[in-house]
Amino acid sequence: MNITVVGGTGYAGAAIVAEAAGRGHEVTSLSRSVPATPVDGVRYVQGEVLEGDALVTAVRGADVVVGALSPRGALEGHLAEAYGRIIELAQAEGARFVLVGGWSTLRLEEGGPRVADTDQVPAEFAGEAREVAALVPALQGTPESFDWLLVSPAATFGAFNPGERRGEYRVGGEVAIFDAEGGSHVSGADFALAVVDEIEKGAHRREQIGIAY
């Protein structure tokens, strides 16, 4: 498949790019900068999501568009605008859209609030969490013909805790998954494994899933 990863040099995006390219997919990565060590076979497009034609160039011809952006830097306060443009282009291409959300978009219990809407998110990350969580109703409001998926990682997912590849993971719904010790973990490599597995299998459509051990 032709897979475009918007935010393809960030922590999650880079892992997904590497996993997809390693399986033989045609991968395009869009980001503000190119990596010091590019992945063989990947087409890197450098540019801004909200300015210029880089996004149009990166999405053109895609079968799947993966969004792996964070509301930081120039995108702080503008994440909805950025993803609105990405979704519009994905719809025009007839591409499936896979959004990488944060753990705080999940719920702790069925019918409960999303973590982002509680006081369990540290104050310094609360604004970012709410900005990402606000994307969920926007996705749900798209036409039924639009194939999207929201994939949320475990609580400890991030560059600060890369972990190791186990080659395994569990898939849940919008309620967070915890292990027997009450932890919520997944490595970058295994999260990418889960995302690309989902891209290939298409087991979920227009819904949210969580990935953890």
N, C-alpha and C positions, 0 to 999 in steps of 0.2 A: 504494500500500500504506500501511497504518498502521504506522509505524516509531517505536518508543520507544528513545531513547538514554539509558541510565543513566550519568550522568557527562557529561551533554551540554554542559557549559560548560568542561570541561578542554580541553587542547590537541587531542587526537585527537577527542574527542567533539564539540567545537564545529565542527571541520572536517567531520565526518560529518553533523551536523545541517544545516549550510549547504548541503552538496552534495545531500542528500536533499530538502530543502525546495525547492532550486532546480530540481529535476526534477519538482516537482509532487506529491510524496508528502505524506501527512498525517503530520507529525512532532511527537512529544512529547519534550521534554527534561526529565529529572529531575536535579536537583543541589541542593546545599546553598544556593546563591545564584543569583539570576538575573543575566544579563549586563547590562552597562551599555548595550550596543547589541544589542537582541534582533533575531533574524532574522525578517523578515516572514512571517506565517502559521504560525509555530511556537508550539505550546502549551507554556508553561514551567510545570513543577510544582516547587515548592520544598519540600525536606524531606530527611530522613535515610533512608538505605537500611535501616538496622537498627532504626529506631524509627518509630512512627506508621503512618499509612495512605498516605503519599505514594507509596510504591512500588506498592502495590495500585492506586491511582488511575492512575498513569502507565502501568502495563502493561495495564490493562483494555482489551480490544478490539484489542490489537496483533497484527499479522501477523508482525512481526519485532521482536525485542528485542536491542538492541546493548548490550553491557557494556563501558564504557570507564572503569573505575575504577582507581585506583592505591592500593596499600597504604600510604597516608600519613595523617597526622593521626589522626582517630578510627577509620580503617579499618586502621591498622597492626596486624598480628596478627589481624585479623578479616576478611580478604579472602575466605577460604573460606566463612565464615559468611554474608557478604553475598551472594556468588554462589550459595550454596546456596539462599537465599531467592529470588533472582532466577530461578534455573533452575526451582524449584518452581512459581513463578507463570507462567513461560513455558510450562511443560508443561501447566498447567491451562488456559491460553488456546489451546493447540495452536499456539503461535507458534514460529517458527524463532529460534534463539539464536546470535548472532554475538559472540564474545569477542575484544576487542582485547588481545592479549598483548604482551609486550616482545620485543625481539630475542633476549634471553637464553633464551627458551623454544625457540629453534631449535638445531639441531645443526650442527657444522662439517663433518661427514662422515657418510655413511650408516652407521647403526648406532652412531655415537659418542654420547657423553653430550650432554645439552643444555648450552648454554653456562653456564647458571645453576649447573650441578653441577660446574663446573671452577673453576680459580683465575684465570680470565680476566676476571672481573667485579671492578671495584674494591671494596675492602672496604666503603666507605660505601654501596654499592648492593647488596651481596651478599644481605643479608637480604630486601630487596624483590624481587630477582630470583628467589630460591628460593620466596618466597611465591606469586608469579605462576606459576612453573613447576609448583608443586604442584597447580594447577588442572587440568592436563592429564589425569592419571589419573582425576580426579573426573569429568571430561567423558566420558572413555572408558568409565567404568563406568555411565553412564546407559543406560536401555532403548534398544534399537535403534530404536524408534519416534520417539525424540527427535532432531530435526534440529538439529545444532549445527555450528558452524565456528569454528576458532581462526585469527585473522589476525594475523600478526606483521610489524611494519615493519622497515625497515633499521636498521643499527647507529646511525647518526647522526640518527635520527628524534627530533624533540623541539622544544619551544619555543625552545631555544637555537640551533636551526639550521632555521628555517622553510622556507627555500628558496623556489622559485617554481613555479608551475603549468606543467608541460610538456605535460600531456595525454597522458602515456604512462607505462608501468610494465611490469615483468615479474612474472610469477607463478611461484613455485617451491613446493616441498613443504616438509617440515620441515627440510631442509638449507638453510642460509643462502645467499643469492645475493650474488655479488660482481661488480663491473664489471671491465673489462680492466686497470684500475690497482690492483685489489685492494681498492677501496673498497666500502662498503655504504651507499647513500644513497637517500632518497626524501623529497620535500617533504610537508608536511602536506596540501596540496591534492590532490596526486596519490595519496597514501595513501587519502584520503577518496574520491577518484574510484574507486579499486580496490575499496574496501569496498562502495560503493553499486552498482557494476557487478555485484559478486558477489551482493548482495541481489536485484538484478533478474533475474539470469541463473540463479542457483542451480546453478552448475557443479560445486560441491564440497559434499560432505555428510559429516558426522562425520569430519572430518580437519583437519589443520593446513596452512595455506599461508603463504608468506612473500612480501612485496611489496617490491621494490626496483627501481632503474633497471638 
